[in-house]
Amino acid sequence: MTDATQADVFEIGIDPAELTEDDLLRELSSLYRTRLSTLRHGPDAALANHFKRTAALETEYVVRHPGREVDPSRLTQDF
């Protein structure tokens, strides 16, 4: 792994497209579990990485599951 590649992995993690389904869900769960702590107590760089990683993982999830199940009892745009 080159220095640039190591820095990229350290900063934002493995490309979500390369993750298995189980790994993608595990990574999302980990981010959600640490979200409030990072928001409240993390330095700006950690919060910025959290934003980037969350967006990347959630985007990959939606790409893989464009017809995901939507709970009709959840809030919609008609609120």
N, C-alpha and C positions, 0 to 999 in steps of 0.2 A: 504494500500500500504506500503510495507516495505521501509526502508531507501534506500536500494540499488536500488529498483525499482523507487523510487522518483528521485534519482540521475540520473538514466538512462533516464527517461522521460525528466528531466530538460536539460540534456546534448544534446540528439538527438531527442527527441520527441517520439510520439506514433509509434509503429511498423507500417510501411506502409501497410503491409498485413492486418492489422486490420481496415484500413480506408475504408470508403465507396468510391465509384467512385467520387462523388462530393467533398468529403473531400480531396481525393488525388489530384484532379485538383486544388482545392483551395490552398493546401499546396505548390504545385509546382508553382503556380502563385505568391504566397507570396515570395517564395525563389527567383524567377527570378526578382521580383520587387525590392528586397533588395540586390541583388548580387553586383552591382557596389559599393554601399555605404559600404558594408561589406568588399569588396576587398580593397577599397581605405582607409577606416578609421577604420575598426574594428581591435581589438587586435588579435594577433595570435590565441588565443583560439577560438574566434568567427569565424574566417576564417576557422579553422580546422573543427569546428562543421558544418559550412555551406557546406564545401566540403563533409563531411560524410552524412549529411542530403540530399543534392542534389543527391548524388549517390544512396542512399537508395530509395528515392522517384522515381527517373528516372528508376531504375532497376525494381521496382514494376510496374511502368507504362508499361514497355516493356514486362514484364511477363504477364500482363493482356491483352496486345494488341500486340501479336507477329506479326499479319498481319496488323499493323497500316497502314494507308494511307500514301504513300510516294509521294510527289510532284515531278514529273519527271523533272520539270524545276529547281529544287534545285541542288546544287553542288553534284556530286557523286564522286566515287573513281577515275573516269576518268578525273581528272583535271590537 
